[in-house]
Amino acid sequence: MSAAPPTIGRFERLQRRVFRKPLDGLVTLFIAAILAWLAWQAIDWGILRAVWRAEDAALCREAHAGACWSIIDARHRLILFGLYPYDEHWRSTSAAVAIIATVILSCIPWFWAARRLISLWIAGFATYYLLMEGSPLGLEQVTTDKWGGLSLVLFLFSSVVLLGMPMGLGLALMRRSRLPMLRWVASLLIDFIRSLPLLTTLFTAAVVVPILLPDWLQGDKIWRIIIAFSLFFACYQAEVFRGGFQAIPNGQFEAGMALGLGKWQSLGLIILPQVFRHALPATINMVVVTFKETAVVIIIGLFDLLASAQAAFGTGDWVAYYMETYIFVALIYWAFITSLGRYGEFLKEHMKQEDH
């Protein structure tokens, strides 16, 4: 009986990969030296020689100064809240917290039942909108043209997910329908929207639709953009759901019929829970992509996080410190997207363990 091959530790595997030959070792050391130098330059500029407080903004213009984070201290309200009234920023903050809490609670398995999840998102979205708009609660009304910054990004994101998810499921069911007309309409719509860039879809909703429709049908610009964005999201999500349906054996439908369940009962009690389970990791990826793509709305005139950042350094005092502003905005996007992405990886690993 032959002996089992010796196991190789992580350090040995790493050593074989990066120091297998003398030339490999030299290349590894050279790249490591460059990365270490770049890391030191970033730390020296961004932390050690940085200016942090708005009161010390004059120090940013000295020769030895590093990053001027004073602009964040002085202009963070504009970046985060846009044109929202200054005295009402507490409402915008509370509304943003409500949406973030909704997303976090959506990640808890207890909320994964359809009714609980739908109720959670409707409650979170309603809380957000009532706080931001204000008049139904007896507060000062703030129209959507004054919404901006991170608050607007969260509003767009939550609206698109809330509207696009059931639309995507409906399109997926239509595409699987036995009625040719429903199947053809769904296939044509999905393939047509998926063939267009998101910017084209949003530009059509923001600019072309008002030209074609009478004034009483146009509605608010932000709602036209949300509907178009949701349709774009739904067409991609429909394909995610279609993949989930294809992963379900036909025997599941037959089992439902054998138990005396009707078509819709089998769909709701047996098929859809499995479809959602199979589609969940890909759905998380779609949600991550949607959050990133909200930055596109700056091109069609909405005062989103990037537009607020540009306004923050657009004055003469801060125009030279655009790099610090964009880094701050990038960190905000990174925090949200990384959190959602890591949760998607956790779900994949969790599902693998359940399968085994």
Residue, then its C-alpha position, 0 to 999 in steps of 0.5 A: m500500500s503506497a504512502a499518502p503524498p505529503t501535504i504542502g502548507r500555504f507558505e510552501r505553496l506561496q514560496r513555490r509560486v513566487f520564488r520558484k526560480p531566481l528570476d521569479g524571486l527577483v520579479t517578486l521582490f521588485i514588484a513588492a518594492i514598488l507596491a511598498w513605495l506606493a503604499w508609503q506615498a499614499i500613507d504619507w500624503g493621505i494621513l501623515r501630512a494631511v490637513w483635516r479640519a476646515e479651520d486649518a484650510a489655509l495650511c493646504r496651500e503650503a508646500h509640504a502639505g499632503a491631502c486636504w481633507s478640510i474640504i470634507d469637513a467643510r463641505h460634507r453636508l453638500i456632498l451627502f445631502g445635495l440641495y436639500p434644505y440645511d435645517e431639514h438634514w435630520r430628515s434626510t439622514s433619518a430617511a437614509v438610515a431607514i433604507i440602510a436598515t431595510v437592506i440590512l434586515s433583508c439579509i436576515p433569513w427570517f425575512w426571506a419569506a415573500r410576505r415579510l420581505i415585501s412588507l419590509w421593503i414597502a415599509g422602509f421605502a414608505t418611511y424614506y419617502l414620507l421623511m424626504e417629502g415631508s408634507p404627509l407628516g405635517l413637515e415642510q414639503v421638499t420637492t424631488d428637485k431638491w433631493g441630492g447627494l447620498s440621499l438621492v442615490l439611496f432613493l434611486f437604488s431602493s426604488v429600482v429594487l422595489l419596483g424592478m424585482p416583481m417586474g422581473l418575476g412577472l417577465a420571467l413568468m410571461r416568458r415561460s407562459r404557454l400563451p404565445m402572445l405573452r411569451w413573444v411580448a416578454s421575449l421581445l421586451i427583454d431582448f430589446i431593453r437588454s440590447l440598449p445601454l442603460l444611459t440610452t434608456l434613462f435619456t429616453a425617459a428623461v428627454v424623449v418621453p416629455i416630447l412625445l407625451p402631453d404635460w398631464l402624462q409626463g409626471d415628475k422627471i425623477w419618477r420617469i427615470i425610476i420607472a425606466f431604470s426599474l424596467f432595465f433592472a427587471c429585464y436583467q433580473a428576469e433572466v436571473f429568475r429564468g435560470g432559477f426556473q431552469a434549475i427546477p426539475n419538471g418533477q417538482f411540478e408533477a409532485g405538486m399536481a400529485l398532492g392536489l395543488g393547483k398551478w398557482q399553488s404549486l408555483g407559490l408553495i413549491i417552485l418559487p421558493q426554490v427559484f429564489r434560492h437558486a437565484l439569490p446569489a445572482t440577485i445580490n450581484m444584480v443589486v450591487v451592479t444597480f447601486k453602482e449604476t446609479a452614478v449614471v444619472i449625473i449625465i441626465g441632470l440629477f444631483d446625485l452623489l457625484a454631482s454633489a461632489q463636483a459642486a463641493f469643490g466647484t468654488g474657487d476656494w476648493v477647486a484644487y482639492y477635487m482628488e480628496t473629494y472623489i476619494f471620499v465619494a469612492l469610499i462611500y461607494w466602496a463601503f456599500i458595494t463591498s458589504l453587498g458583495r461580501y454578503g453575496e459570497f457568504l450566501k454562496e458558501h452557505m448554500k454550498q454547505e446546505d447542499h452537502 
